[in-house]
Amino acid sequence: MKLLVVAALAALVAVVSASGDPTESLPGVHDLTPDNFDKLVNGAKHALVEFYAPWCGHCKHLVPEYKQLGEAIAKDPSLKNRVVIAKVNADSHRSLGERFGVQGFPTIKWFSRGKPVTTEGSESYNKARSLDAFLEFIKEKLDADKGFARVAALDKLAQAFMAEGADKDKVAADVKAAAASADKEEAENAKLYVEAIEKALSRGVEYFQKEQDRLQRMIDSGSVAAGKADKFAAKVSVLSAFTEKPEAAAAAKSDDDEDEEI
């Protein structure tokens, strides 16, 4: 009998230790309120947001995994610079829950970069609530987003512009010609390549990295309005066509070709 009691207590301790307080601050996880939601979730970066209630048992059990997720993202620059991990007390801030159609807890939503921050523009996360499952989901989304705001034909010219010994004036003229003939869907993004090259011609190729870093800092500050953040994110993506290494550009192009074949 004593053994059964001990076993039961051990099981209870294990359950309690595998849960936590959803309201506690977690490393790498932003706590959202009506005052800062649109500053952090604005379409400039991807965002994974948990809508929770403090009394919800499932929300309590999610705390350890979500904590690990925040830590994993914070330690990886390639993820930290592209993804926001956040949570909302939708019991206290019901306006946010209502805004995104939250009807149960926890509700986890994915907001893609470049898309409207709305119920329709978001995607419900319905996979396993484990660190591995979260990371797999996020990396799949990031892989699918490699071409955000990019124009394949102009990416090639961007790399040609950065090549050692390139005739930069000629490549710049080719970029302008290609942008002028871009289809309607790519026209706005094509203009970003032209603007970037024109500034690099007058300021030097160092402009690409400096401007990319400057815009990224502004986005990361959370002080940029949603509309501007979206435009800044597009510029950062286009600037990366000039700053990424040739092998990275080739790999991205290869991935795009495979997607088209499928």
C-alpha positions as a Markdown table, in Angstrom:
| # | Residue | x | y | z |
|---|---|---|---|---|
| 1 | Met | 0.0 | 0.0 | 0.0 |
| 2 | Lys | 2.8 | 2.4 | 0.9 |
| 3 | Leu | 4.5 | 1.6 | -2.3 |
| 4 | Leu | 1.4 | 2.6 | -4.2 |
| 5 | Val | 1.1 | 5.8 | -2.3 |
| 6 | Val | 4.7 | 6.6 | -3.0 |
| 7 | Ala | 4.3 | 5.8 | -6.7 |
| 8 | Ala | 1.2 | 8.0 | -6.9 |
| 9 | Leu | 3.0 | 10.9 | -5.2 |
| 10 | Ala | 5.9 | 10.5 | -7.6 |
| 11 | Ala | 3.6 | 10.6 | -10.5 |
| 12 | Leu | 1.9 | 13.7 | -9.2 |
| 13 | Val | 5.3 | 15.4 | -8.7 |
| 14 | Ala | 6.3 | 14.5 | -12.3 |
| 15 | Val | 3.1 | 16.1 | -13.6 |
| 16 | Val | 3.5 | 19.2 | -11.6 |
| 17 | Ser | 7.2 | 19.6 | -12.5 |
| 18 | Ala | 6.3 | 19.2 | -16.2 |
| 19 | Ser | 4.0 | 22.3 | -16.1 |
| 20 | Gly | 4.4 | 25.9 | -15.2 |
| 21 | Asp | 2.7 | 29.3 | -14.8 |
| 22 | Pro | 1.7 | 30.6 | -18.3 |
| 23 | Thr | 2.0 | 34.2 | -17.1 |
| 24 | Glu | 5.6 | 33.9 | -16.1 |
| 25 | Ser | 8.2 | 35.7 | -18.3 |
| 26 | Leu | 10.1 | 33.2 | -20.5 |
| 27 | Pro | 13.5 | 33.8 | -22.1 |
| 28 | Gly | 13.1 | 34.6 | -25.8 |
| 29 | Val | 9.3 | 34.8 | -25.6 |
| 30 | His | 7.5 | 38.2 | -25.8 |
| 31 | Asp | 4.5 | 38.9 | -23.6 |
| 32 | Leu | 2.0 | 40.7 | -25.8 |
| 33 | Thr | -0.7 | 43.2 | -24.8 |
| 34 | Pro | -3.0 | 45.5 | -26.8 |
| 35 | Asp | -0.3 | 48.2 | -26.3 |
| 36 | Asn | 2.6 | 46.3 | -28.0 |
| 37 | Phe | 1.0 | 43.6 | -30.1 |
| 38 | Asp | 1.1 | 45.5 | -33.4 |
| 39 | Lys | 4.6 | 46.7 | -32.7 |
| 40 | Leu | 6.0 | 43.2 | -32.5 |
| 41 | Val | 3.5 | 41.3 | -34.7 |
| 42 | Asn | 3.3 | 43.5 | -37.8 |
| 43 | Gly | 4.2 | 41.4 | -40.9 |
| 44 | Ala | 7.9 | 42.4 | -40.8 |
| 45 | Lys | 8.9 | 39.0 | -39.3 |
| 46 | His | 7.1 | 35.7 | -39.0 |
| 47 | Ala | 5.5 | 35.2 | -35.6 |
| 48 | Leu | 4.3 | 32.3 | -33.6 |
| 49 | Val | 1.8 | 33.4 | -30.9 |
| 50 | Glu | 0.2 | 31.4 | -28.1 |
| 51 | Phe | -3.1 | 32.7 | -26.8 |
| 52 | Tyr | -3.6 | 31.3 | -23.3 |
| 53 | Ala | -5.6 | 31.5 | -20.1 |
| 54 | Pro | -3.7 | 31.3 | -16.8 |
| 55 | Trp | -6.2 | 28.7 | -15.4 |
| 56 | Cys | -6.0 | 26.4 | -18.5 |
| 57 | Gly | -4.4 | 23.0 | -17.7 |
| 58 | His | -3.1 | 22.5 | -21.2 |
| 59 | Cys | -1.6 | 26.0 | -21.2 |
| 60 | Lys | 0.3 | 25.1 | -18.0 |
| 61 | His | 1.7 | 21.9 | -19.5 |
| 62 | Leu | 2.8 | 23.9 | -22.6 |
| 63 | Val | 5.1 | 26.2 | -20.5 |
| 64 | Pro | 8.2 | 24.0 | -20.4 |
| 65 | Glu | 8.1 | 23.3 | -24.1 |
| 66 | Tyr | 7.4 | 27.0 | -25.0 |
| 67 | Lys | 10.3 | 28.1 | -22.7 |
| 68 | Gln | 12.7 | 25.7 | -24.5 |
| 69 | Leu | 11.4 | 27.1 | -27.9 |
| 70 | Gly | 12.1 | 30.7 | -26.9 |
| 71 | Glu | 15.6 | 29.7 | -25.7 |
| 72 | Ala | 16.3 | 27.8 | -28.9 |
| 73 | Ile | 15.2 | 30.7 | -31.2 |
| 74 | Ala | 17.1 | 33.3 | -29.1 |
| 75 | Lys | 20.4 | 31.3 | -29.4 |
| 76 | Asp | 20.1 | 30.9 | -33.2 |
| 77 | Pro | 20.7 | 34.2 | -35.1 |
| 78 | Ser | 19.3 | 32.7 | -38.3 |
| 79 | Leu | 16.0 | 32.1 | -36.5 |
| 80 | Lys | 16.0 | 35.1 | -34.1 |
| 81 | Asn | 16.3 | 37.6 | -37.0 |
| 82 | Arg | 13.3 | 36.1 | -38.8 |
| 83 | Val | 10.9 | 34.9 | -36.2 |
| 84 | Val | 9.1 | 36.3 | -33.1 |
| 85 | Ile | 8.0 | 33.9 | -30.4 |
| 86 | Ala | 5.2 | 35.4 | -28.2 |
| 87 | Lys | 2.3 | 34.7 | -26.0 |
| 88 | Val | -0.9 | 36.5 | -25.0 |
| 89 | Asn | -3.0 | 36.3 | -21.8 |
| 90 | Ala | -6.2 | 36.2 | -23.8 |
| 91 | Asp | -8.2 | 35.9 | -20.6 |
| 92 | Ser | -7.0 | 39.3 | -19.4 |
| 93 | His | -6.7 | 40.8 | -22.9 |
| 94 | Arg | -9.9 | 39.5 | -24.4 |
| 95 | Ser | -9.9 | 42.1 | -27.2 |
| 96 | Leu | -6.9 | 40.3 | -28.7 |
| 97 | Gly | -8.5 | 36.9 | -28.4 |
| 98 | Glu | -11.7 | 38.2 | -30.1 |
| 99 | Arg | -9.7 | 40.0 | -32.8 |
| 100 | Phe | -8.2 | 36.7 | -33.9 |
| 101 | Gly | -11.2 | 34.4 | -33.3 |
| 102 | Val | -9.7 | 32.6 | -30.3 |
| 103 | Gln | -12.4 | 30.2 | -28.9 |
| 104 | Gly | -10.3 | 27.8 | -26.8 |
| 105 | Phe | -7.0 | 27.6 | -25.0 |
| 106 | Pro | -4.3 | 27.3 | -25.9 |
| 107 | Thr | -4.7 | 28.6 | -29.4 |
| 108 | Ile | -1.4 | 28.9 | -31.3 |
| 109 | Lys | -1.3 | 31.0 | -34.4 |
| 110 | Trp | 1.4 | 31.6 | -37.1 |
| 111 | Phe | 1.6 | 35.0 | -38.7 |
| 112 | Ser | 3.6 | 35.0 | -41.9 |
| 113 | Arg | 5.9 | 37.8 | -42.8 |
| 114 | Gly | 4.5 | 40.0 | -45.5 |
| 115 | Lys | 0.9 | 39.0 | -44.9 |
| 116 | Pro | -1.9 | 41.0 | -43.1 |
| 117 | Val | -2.0 | 40.5 | -39.4 |
| 118 | Thr | -5.6 | 39.3 | -39.4 |
| 119 | Thr | -7.6 | 36.1 | -38.6 |
| 120 | Glu | -7.6 | 35.4 | -42.4 |
| 121 | Gly | -3.9 | 36.1 | -42.8 |
| 122 | Ser | -2.9 | 33.8 | -39.9 |
| 123 | Glu | -2.7 | 30.1 | -39.7 |
| 124 | Ser | -3.6 | 27.9 | -36.8 |
| 125 | Tyr | -0.9 | 25.6 | -35.5 |
| 126 | Asn | -2.3 | 22.2 | -35.0 |
| 127 | Lys | 0.8 | 20.0 | -34.7 |
| 128 | Ala | 2.4 | 18.5 | -31.6 |
| 129 | Arg | 3.1 | 20.9 | -28.8 |
| 130 | Ser | 6.8 | 19.9 | -28.4 |
| 131 | Leu | 10.0 | 21.7 | -29.0 |
| 132 | Asp | 11.0 | 19.4 | -31.9 |
| 133 | Ala | 7.6 | 19.8 | -33.6 |
| 134 | Phe | 7.6 | 23.6 | -33.1 |
| 135 | Leu | 11.1 | 23.9 | -34.6 |
| 136 | Glu | 10.3 | 21.6 | -37.5 |
| 137 | Phe | 7.2 | 23.7 | -38.3 |
| 138 | Ile | 9.1 | 27.0 | -38.1 |
| 139 | Lys | 12.0 | 25.8 | -40.3 |
| 140 | Glu | 9.5 | 24.5 | -42.9 |
| 141 | Lys | 7.9 | 27.9 | -43.0 |
| 142 | Leu | 11.2 | 29.7 | -43.3 |
| 143 | Asp | 12.4 | 27.5 | -46.1 |
| 144 | Ala | 9.2 | 28.2 | -48.0 |
| 145 | Asp | 9.8 | 32.0 | -47.5 |
| 146 | Lys | 13.2 | 32.2 | -49.1 |
| 147 | Gly | 11.9 | 34.1 | -52.1 |
| 148 | Phe | 10.0 | 36.8 | -50.2 |
| 149 | Ala | 10.1 | 40.1 | -52.3 |
| 150 | Arg | 12.7 | 38.6 | -54.5 |
| 151 | Val | 12.7 | 38.5 | -58.4 |
| 152 | Ala | 14.7 | 35.5 | -59.7 |
| 153 | Ala | 16.0 | 37.3 | -62.8 |
| 154 | Leu | 17.2 | 40.3 | -60.8 |
| 155 | Asp | 18.8 | 38.1 | -58.2 |
| 156 | Lys | 21.2 | 36.8 | -60.9 |
| 157 | Leu | 22.0 | 40.4 | -61.9 |
| 158 | Ala | 22.5 | 41.3 | -58.2 |
| 159 | Gln | 25.2 | 38.6 | -58.0 |
| 160 | Ala | 26.7 | 39.8 | -61.3 |
| 161 | Phe | 26.9 | 43.3 | -59.9 |
| 162 | Met | 28.8 | 42.1 | -56.9 |
| 163 | Ala | 31.2 | 39.9 | -58.9 |
| 164 | Glu | 34.9 | 40.9 | -58.8 |
| 165 | Gly | 35.8 | 43.0 | -61.9 |
| 166 | Ala | 32.2 | 43.5 | -63.0 |
| 167 | Asp | 31.2 | 46.4 | -65.2 |
| 168 | Lys | 28.8 | 47.8 | -62.7 |
| 169 | Asp | 27.4 | 50.5 | -64.9 |
| 170 | Lys | 26.5 | 47.9 | -67.5 |
| 171 | Val | 24.9 | 45.6 | -64.9 |
| 172 | Ala | 23.0 | 48.5 | -63.5 |
| 173 | Ala | 21.6 | 49.3 | -66.9 |
| 174 | Asp | 20.6 | 45.6 | -67.3 |
| 175 | Val | 18.9 | 45.7 | -64.0 |
| 176 | Lys | 16.9 | 48.8 | -65.0 |
| 177 | Ala | 15.9 | 47.2 | -68.3 |
| 178 | Ala | 14.8 | 44.0 | -66.6 |
| 179 | Ala | 12.9 | 45.9 | -63.9 |
| 180 | Ala | 11.1 | 47.9 | -66.6 |
| 181 | Ser | 9.9 | 44.7 | -68.3 |
| 182 | Ala | 8.9 | 42.9 | -65.0 |
| 183 | Asp | 5.3 | 41.7 | -64.9 |
| 184 | Lys | 2.7 | 43.5 | -62.7 |
| 185 | Glu | 3.1 | 41.2 | -59.7 |
| 186 | Glu | 6.9 | 41.7 | -59.5 |
| 187 | Ala | 7.0 | 45.4 | -60.6 |
| 188 | Glu | 7.1 | 46.9 | -57.1 |
| 189 | Asn | 9.8 | 44.5 | -55.9 |
| 190 | Ala | 11.8 | 45.1 | -59.1 |
| 191 | Lys | 11.9 | 48.8 | -58.3 |
| 192 | Leu | 13.7 | 48.0 | -55.0 |
| 193 | Tyr | 16.6 | 46.4 | -56.9 |
| 194 | Val | 16.9 | 49.6 | -59.1 |
| 195 | Glu | 16.9 | 51.9 | -56.1 |
| 196 | Ala | 19.5 | 49.8 | -54.3 |
| 197 | Ile | 21.9 | 49.7 | -57.2 |
| 198 | Glu | 21.6 | 53.4 | -57.9 |
| 199 | Lys | 22.5 | 54.2 | -54.3 |
| 200 | Ala | 25.4 | 51.7 | -54.4 |
| 201 | Leu | 26.8 | 53.3 | -57.5 |
| 202 | Ser | 27.1 | 56.6 | -55.7 |
| 203 | Arg | 28.0 | 55.3 | -52.2 |
| 204 | Gly | 29.9 | 52.1 | -52.9 |
| 205 | Val | 28.9 | 48.5 | -52.6 |
| 206 | Glu | 29.2 | 48.8 | -48.8 |
| 207 | Tyr | 25.8 | 50.5 | -49.0 |
| 208 | Phe | 24.0 | 47.1 | -49.3 |
| 209 | Gln | 25.2 | 45.7 | -46.0 |
| 210 | Lys | 25.0 | 48.9 | -44.1 |
| 211 | Glu | 21.4 | 49.6 | -45.3 |
| 212 | Gln | 20.4 | 46.1 | -44.6 |
| 213 | Asp | 21.7 | 46.3 | -41.1 |
| 214 | Arg | 20.1 | 49.7 | -40.5 |
| 215 | Leu | 16.7 | 48.6 | -41.6 |
| 216 | Gln | 16.9 | 45.4 | -39.6 |
| 217 | Arg | 17.7 | 47.3 | -36.5 |
| 218 | Met | 14.7 | 49.5 | -37.0 |
| 219 | Ile | 12.5 | 46.5 | -37.5 |
| 220 | Asp | 13.9 | 44.8 | -34.4 |
| 221 | Ser | 13.3 | 47.9 | -32.3 |
| 222 | Gly | 9.5 | 47.4 | -32.6 |
| 223 | Ser | 9.0 | 51.1 | -33.1 |
| 224 | Val | 8.1 | 50.9 | -36.8 |
| 225 | Ala | 4.5 | 51.1 | -37.8 |
| 226 | Ala | 3.0 | 47.9 | -39.4 |
| 227 | Gly | 2.8 | 49.3 | -42.9 |
| 228 | Lys | 6.4 | 50.6 | -42.9 |
| 229 | Ala | 7.7 | 47.4 | -41.2 |
| 230 | Asp | 6.3 | 45.4 | -44.2 |
| 231 | Lys | 8.1 | 47.6 | -46.7 |
| 232 | Phe | 11.3 | 47.5 | -44.7 |
| 233 | Ala | 11.2 | 43.7 | -44.6 |
| 234 | Ala | 10.9 | 43.6 | -48.4 |
| 235 | Lys | 13.9 | 46.0 | -48.7 |
| 236 | Val | 16.0 | 43.8 | -46.4 |
| 237 | Ser | 15.1 | 40.7 | -48.4 |
| 238 | Val | 16.1 | 42.4 | -51.7 |
| 239 | Leu | 19.3 | 43.8 | -50.2 |
| 240 | Ser | 20.3 | 40.3 | -49.1 |
| 241 | Ala | 20.3 | 39.4 | -52.8 |
| 242 | Phe | 23.5 | 41.6 | -53.0 |
| 243 | Thr | 25.0 | 40.6 | -49.7 |
| 244 | Glu | 24.5 | 36.8 | -49.6 |
| 245 | Lys | 27.4 | 34.6 | -50.7 |
| 246 | Pro | 27.2 | 33.3 | -54.3 |
| 247 | Glu | 26.8 | 29.7 | -53.1 |
| 248 | Ala | 23.8 | 30.7 | -50.9 |
| 249 | Ala | 22.2 | 32.4 | -53.8 |
| 250 | Ala | 22.7 | 29.4 | -56.0 |
| 251 | Ala | 21.2 | 27.1 | -53.4 |
| 252 | Ala | 18.2 | 29.4 | -53.1 |
| 253 | Lys | 17.7 | 29.4 | -56.8 |
| 254 | Ser | 18.0 | 25.6 | -56.9 |
| 255 | Asp | 15.3 | 25.3 | -54.3 |
| 256 | Asp | 13.0 | 27.6 | -56.3 |
| 257 | Asp | 13.6 | 25.5 | -59.4 |
| 258 | Glu | 12.6 | 22.3 | -57.5 |
| 259 | Asp | 9.5 | 24.0 | -56.3 |
| 260 | Glu | 8.5 | 25.0 | -59.8 |
| 261 | Glu | 9.0 | 21.5 | -61.1 |
| 262 | Ile | 6.8 | 20.0 | -58.4 |
